[in-house]
Amino acid sequence: MPLNRTPSTAPARVLIVTAVQAEADALRRGLTGPYAGRYDLLAAGAGPAAAAAGTAARLAAGTYGCVVSAGIAGGFPGRAPVGSLVVASELVHADFGSETPEGFRSAAELGYGRTVYPADAERAGALAAALAAAGLAVSTGPVLTVSTATGSAAAADALAARVPGAAAEAMEGCGVAAAALAAGLPVLELRAISNPVGPRDRDAWRIGEALDALAAAATLLSEVPL
């Protein structure tokens, strides 16, 4: 969807769901343009369950045209460097499934749950292009939802093999997507990278830099809405 609408033709309000208040505050800091009022921010809590419950409750109480899961995330080395942005091509619940003697099998493979939610392709493509045109470092690819953050190189390699092209790892996207799609709404995921996926080294994380990147993305959204 081209990000060049006029106020008279702009779509309904957009709900942006974050995990924590610091992420919502960074987005609010960037939402200063003429379309800023079209965006509602919700810090729903960490993890897919809190994200789904909070999103569903807010959607039931208002009228929206699109839902965005947003916040900071880990980036897969070689795909999304620290300080860059990722726009999801799809949202993948990467650790929802079962361990078997043959290895991990997803809930979808086993027939008891959905594990892949497509991002709205037109909006995602337009958003990524607009971010790049604004000079922001951005990549696209699957964004993984996990309930346990990756803490080793072996675990990162296993996820990358399970989801080829994976760009980022976070904890809320698929919860937001489940609620949005249940309401018949398109969903996007936007992540700013604070650390590499792999061995946990909190001293090397760049949370402030990632929050600044999120604010920069919000500035663009407030000037040219989804």
Secondary structure, DSSP 8 states (H G I E B T S, - for coil): --S---GGG--SEEEEEESSHHHHHHHHHH--STTGGGEEEEE--SSHHHHHHHHHHHHHHS-EEEEEEEEEEEE-TTTS-TT-EEEEEEEEETT-EEEETTEEEEHHHHTS---EEE--HHHHHHHHHHHHHTT--EEEEEEEE-SS---SHHHHHHHHHHSTT--EEESSHHHHHHHHHHTT--EEEEEEEEEESSS--GGG--HHHHHHHHHHHHHHHHHS--
